[in-house]
Amino acid sequence: MRKETLQKRVKIANDIMYYIYTHIDTHIDLEELSYDLDISKYHMHRVFKEEFGKNIYENIKSIRLQKAANLLLTNKLSTISNIANLCGYSSHSSFIKAFEKRFGMSPKQWRNSGYKEYSFKILQQSKRAMRSTADFSKLSPTIVKMPEIECYYIRNRGYNINVKETWQKLQTLILNNDIKNYKQIALLHDNPTTTPLTECQYIACIQTDEKKEVLSQRVPKFKISNGVYAKFDLKGQHGDMLKFIRWVYHEWLVNSEYETTTKPSYAVYHKNNFLSEDNVFEISFYVSIKF
């Protein structure tokens, strides 16, 4: 496949993903989307599955169920039927069935501490996370309004150690083009507390105003959504990160009275453990919230 064709297909797939995330709370009209992208629905579905490994409908369902899993914990006064409606389900029974298939328990069981067991099983998929002794109980976020961030990126399927190879490729691109001023950002398209690590979409990004034309020829770009975020500053080692994300979603968020949104969380690296010899990271972690 020609490079230009490949880049065009990647752009189409990411335009679709961006549309899904920004319209997940409303009716998603794929006919309208295919018209806007000026491609057939068949081509749109094929390109998306080749890029992300699952079809558009599966992805929409996954995002909605991730949202439901969070809302069941943060919207304590909402009924399960109300949450089903908020997540695009018109039928209570179809929501229950989809939730049980995804998480192996009912929404009621999830609310009654089932989420702790589920996220712990995911944590066990990472030996480094299980060895972590980090304590986050004294961490307190600042609430910030963040602008939209345009990034160049490489996508990594799976939240595991092969992320290092993805970061090394981006670092090679930076060094080859003598880029001096940039930020490294990790975007989590999937929540690794509710998604098996092998299925998570991890996006390694750089944000820079240098060599834009050159970078556009080498890697695709997309935009991280603006909005209100809880910002946590954290220093640790690789295994601490997954444990920290679990704490954010299933301890801090649950007790905070905030809700999260469907906007993906992201981390801005001040020091990248995947590129440092001592395996230490320093980050600012942003999780989208509303009150």
N, C-alpha and C positions, 0 to 999 in steps of 0.2 A: 504494500500500500504506500502511495506517495506521502511524503511528509505533510504536504499542504492538505491532503485529504484527511489524514489522521488528525491534524489539528482542528479541522473543521468539525469532525465527528465528536472530538472531545468537547469543543465549545458547545455543540448542540446538547450533548448529554448534561453539561453543567448548567446550561440555560434552563433545561427542564427541571433539574434538581433545585435550582434557585427559585423557580416559579412555584414548585411544590411547597418549599419551606415558607415562602411569603404569602401563600394562599391556603395553607393547610387548615386555617380556621373558617374557610368559606368553601363554597362549591368549586371544585377543581374541574374546569372544562377543558378536556384534552382536545376536543375539536377546535376550540378557540386557540389553544396553544399551538397546535400543528399549523393553523392558519398564520399565526404571528411569526412562527419560525420558517414559514414558507416551505414546509416539507410534508409528506404524507404521514398519516398516523402510523402506518406500517413501518416506515423508515424510522420514525421517531421512537417507536417501541424497540426496534431492533438495535439502534445505536445506544439507547439507554441501557439495555440489558448487557450489551457487550462491554460497556464501560463500568457499570456498577455491579454486575453479577446477579441482578434480580430485576424483574420487570417493574414498570411504573406503578402498577396497582399494588404489588407487594410492598414497594417502598412507601407508598402513601399509607397503607395499613400499618406498617411498622412505625412510622412517625406518629400516627394517631394513637397507637397503643402505648408508645413511649410517653406521649403527652398524658394519656389517661392514667398511666402508672404514677406519674408525678402528681396529677390533680387529686387522685384518690387519697394522697397523703397530705397535701397542702390545703385542699378545700374540704375541711373537716365537717362543715355544715351542709355540704351539697350531697344530695342523694346520688346513688349509683346511676340512676336514670338520667339525672341532670348532667352528670359527667359524660355519660354516653352521648348525649346530645351535643355537648360542647366539643366532643371529639369527632363529630360527623356521623354518628350512628343514630338513625331514626328508629331502630328497633332495639329494645332492651335485650331481648333474647339473643339477637345476632351479636351484640356487643359482648355479652357474657360468654358466648361460644368462642368468639375470636380471642378474648382475653385469656380464657382457660387454655386454649391451644397454644398461645404465645408464651404464657408464664407458668403453666402447669398448675394453676390454682384459680379460684374464683376471685373477682374483685373484692368481695367481702373478706376472704382469707388474706388477700394481699394487704388490705387495710389493717387487719388484725395481726400485724407483725410478720406476715408472710414475706414481705419485701426484704426483711433482714436476712432471712434464710436464702432467698434467691440471690441477692447481691453478694452474699458470702460465698456461695458456690462459684460465682464468676471470679471473685477475688482468688479463690483457690486455683484458678487456671494459671495464675502467675506465681511462680515460686518466689520471686523477688518480693512481690507484694506481701506474701505470707510471712516472709522473714522481717518485714519492716516493723520497727518498734516505735515509729513516730507517733506523737500525740498532738492532735490538732484542736483539742478542746478549748484552748485559750486564744485561738485565732479569731479575729474580728475583722469583717470586711469594711471597706469604704464604699459608699454608694455613688456611682459616677454615671455621667451621660457620655457615651462614646460615639464618635463619628463613624461613618461608613469607612471601611478600610479596603482599598484595592490591593490585591495580592497576586503574586505569581507563585505557582504551586506545583507540587508533585503529589499525587494521591497514593496512599498505601493501604492496601486491603489487609486489615487485621491490626489489632492493637497489641503488638508484641515487640520483641527485640529487633526484628528485621526493619523496624522504623529507622534504625541507625543507618542502614544502607540508603534509604531515601534521603535522609538529611545529608549524607556524604555527597550524593549527586547534586543537591542544591548548592552545597558548599563549593563543589568543583566549579559549578557555573558562576558563582560569585567570584572566585579566585581567577578563573580564566578571563573574566571580563573586568577585572580590577575594580570591582564595586566596593566603595569605601563606607558609604552610609546606608544602612539597611536594618530592618528588624526581622527577627525570626519568630514566626507565629505558628503554633499548632492548633488546628481547628478540628473539633470532634463532631463529625456529622452525626454520629450515633453516640448515645449515652452508654459508656462502658460499665455502668452499674446495672443496666437493664438489657444489655446486648452481649451475647457471647463474644469473647475477645477476637475470635477468628472471623467474625462477621462485621466488626466495627470498621467504619470508614474513617481513617486518620489522614488528615491533610497537612503536609509540611509546606509552609508558606514563607515567602520573603516579601517584605513591603519596602519599596525604595523608589526614589524619584530619578535614579540614575539608569542609563542604558535601557530605557523602556522599550525602544524599538528592537534592540538586540534580544532582550529577554522575551518579548512577544513572539519572536521567531523560534525560540527554543522551547518554551513551556507555556501552558495556558494560564489565564488569569481569571479571577472572579472577585466578588466583593463580600466582605464580612459585614453583616447587618449592623446598622447603628441602633442606638437604644439605651435604655437604662440597665446597668449591670451592677452586681455585687462583685467587688474587686478584692481578691485575696492575694497578699504577697507571701511567697513561700520559698524556702530553701530546703533542699533535700537530695536524696539519691533516687535512682530509677524506680525502685520498688515502692517508694513512698507515694508516688503520683497517683497510682490507681487507688490506693487506700485513702488518699486525700479526697479524690473525686467521690468515692463512696460516702465519705463523711459529709461532704458538702450537700449531696442530694438526699441522703437518708438519715442525717442527723441535724445538721445546721438548718437546711431548708425546711424540714418537717417542724422544727421548733421555732422558726423565725417569724411565722405568720405571712411571709411572702409567698407568692406563686412564681414558678418559672414559666417560661414561654416555650414556643417551638424553635426559637432561635438557638443554633448550636453554641455551646460554650467554647471558649478558646483560651490559649495561654500565650502570653508574650514572653519570650525568653530573654532574660538579661544574661544568663549563662546557660548554654545548652549541654545537658549531660551526655547526649549522643555524640557530641563533638569534642568533649573535654576528656582529658586523661584520667581525672579523678572521679568520673561518673557522677559529679555533683551538678544539680540544676539550681538556678535562681529564676523564678517566674513571677509574673502577675497573672492570676487566673480570673477570668471573667465569666460569670454565669448570669444569663438574662433573667430579670425579675420584674414583677409588678406587684402592686398593693391595692 
